[in-house]
Amino acid sequence: MQTQGPIGVFDSGYGGLTVLKEIVKTLPQYDYIYLGDNARAPYGNRSYETVYRYTLECIRWFFSQNCSLVILACNTASAKALRTIQQKDLPVMAPDKRVLGVIRPTTEMIGKYSETKSVGILATNGTVSSNSYPIEIEKFFPELKVYQEACPMWVPLVENNEYQSHGADFFIKKNIKNIFEKGENIDVILLACTHYPLLKEKIEEHLPVGVTLLSQGEIVADSLKDYLQRHTEIENQCSKNKRRLFYTTDSAEDFNNHAAKFFGEKISANHIDL
Ligand code: DGL
């Protein structure tokens, strides 16, 4: 019998903390361990091979920490690495462990929010070019029209603490204008990058009236709750002492200075080398 361990939550950097925050609200009883691969972030413009390699290294680290379940709270890693890890690596490496992403739970829900049947996806270059959202949405809501816009400047604006500046306004206005030029009937915009909730207020200023702005945190948290209820063999492996541990591949001090604005409370992280 395996020993119990925390639920792992992974992101290339800070963005996954916006998801962890909602998961902890919904499922406070579990232990969580967060890893931000800040030393190698952002992942958004990197190749499939690189995102896969980095993500797999991080997954191995989570498994060494006794996690039976790891959530990739990063759209780029979910889009570019998850399928290969689930299909090729897990069966050989750790058949009893699970790795889940953020794209599937979001695409299962998105159609319920749209009346015009037109939705817009704002994401990194990597997520957009993978076409994961249109492909997955087609499975659940084939009637939906899906428009995508890559916003490559948004993660650097957030990571560099410029997300409330006039510079942020410029790029947000430009990308929002672009997506509504592609699909003028869009009535739902999904923030398909876990960094973007920090830009929510500014994005709302530029959205046409009546458009619903969705971020993934709550959707992923509800879906995880449902998953754990349905998979008792995994749930039984998750320890429940309300412990939260934070790790970064870069400077712990930098992480602590930035992370609170994503997580909503002060964090004390440790550095690891992979
Ligand atoms: N937070 C990641 C996501 O959800 C992107 C950040 C990055 O480019 O590394 O896609």
Residues whose N, C-alpha, C, O or C-beta is under 5 A from the ligand:
A	BS01	DGL	S12 G15 A41 P42 Y43 G44 A73 C74 N75 T76 T124 V155 A192 C193 T194 H195
